[in-house]
Amino acid sequence: MNPGSVFAPFFGVPALTMLLINRLARATALNRGIEDAVNTCPEQYLWAYKRFRRRPEGMPKLYQGPL
């Protein structure tokens, strides 16, 4: 895990999420806001971005092949 980041739910899947300076927003709240935006306008989301390539320890990989 990277310093300054935590795993927080994103569409129900733990995703490595950067923390904002001074922790103005909790990582989970940040992802919920992004989820709302994606649900509002899904064609604007970069679906090719491998958001879940880093997983919490012990959880299975979601992608196959090199990352």
C-alpha positions as a printed NumPy array, in Angstrom:
array([[  0.   ,   0.   ,   0.   ],
       [  1.184,   3.524,  -0.757],
       [  1.645,   6.11 ,   2.   ],
       [ -1.276,   8.51 ,   2.046],
       [ -3.757,   6.027,   0.645],
       [ -6.306,   3.552,   1.971],
       [ -8.605,   0.915,   0.542],
       [-12.157,   2.265,   0.352],
       [-15.264,   0.864,  -1.359],
       [-15.846,   1.88 ,  -4.979],
       [-18.98 ,   0.267,  -6.434],
       [-18.731,  -2.24 ,  -3.588],
       [-15.122,  -3.264,  -4.379],
       [-12.145,  -2.174,  -2.23 ],
       [-10.047,   0.255,  -4.283],
       [ -6.801,   1.967,  -3.327],
       [ -7.775,   5.61 ,  -2.781],
       [ -5.537,   8.598,  -2.102],
       [ -6.326,  10.699,   0.953],
       [ -6.752,  14.425,   0.511],
       [ -4.468,  16.862,   2.275],
       [ -5.581,  17.418,   5.866],
       [ -8.113,  14.619,   5.339],
       [-10.836,  17.068,   4.344],
       [-12.838,  14.165,   2.958],
       [-12.844,  10.545,   4.025],
       [-11.723,   8.114,   1.267],
       [-15.104,   6.37 ,   1.233],
       [-16.98 ,   9.665,   0.793],
       [-14.642,  10.578,  -2.056],
       [-15.396,   7.327,  -3.877],
       [-19.144,   7.713,  -3.306],
       [-18.97 ,  11.106,  -4.976],
       [-17.169,   9.602,  -7.961],
       [-19.723,   6.767,  -8.087],
       [-22.532,   9.34 ,  -8.224],
       [-20.8  ,  11.146, -11.082],
       [-20.207,   7.896, -13.002],
       [-23.825,   6.836, -12.5  ],
       [-24.995,  10.23 , -13.767],
       [-22.821,  10.234, -16.888],
       [-21.144,   6.805, -17.377],
       [-19.916,   7.616, -20.885],
       [-17.495,  10.148, -19.361],
       [-15.732,   7.611, -17.112],
       [-12.434,   6.152, -18.343],
       [-13.52 ,   2.506, -18.205],
       [-10.147,   1.254, -19.51 ],
       [ -8.462,   2.572, -16.337],
       [ -7.626,  -0.408, -14.137],
       [ -9.013,   1.083, -10.913],
       [ -8.844,  -2.22 ,  -9.046],
       [ -5.346,  -3.408, -10.044],
       [ -4.054,  -3.093,  -6.453],
       [ -6.041,  -5.166,  -4.   ],
       [ -6.058,  -5.561,  -0.22 ],
       [ -3.841,  -8.377,   0.971],
       [ -5.501, -11.754,   0.536],
       [ -8.071, -10.617,  -2.021],
       [ -7.964, -12.152,  -5.528],
       [ -6.797, -10.209,  -8.567],
       [ -9.553,  -8.856, -10.811],
       [ -7.485,  -8.492, -13.996],
       [ -5.514, -11.03 , -16.001],
       [ -2.233, -10.417, -17.807],
       [  0.434,  -7.753, -17.201],
       [ -0.608,  -4.467, -15.65 ]])
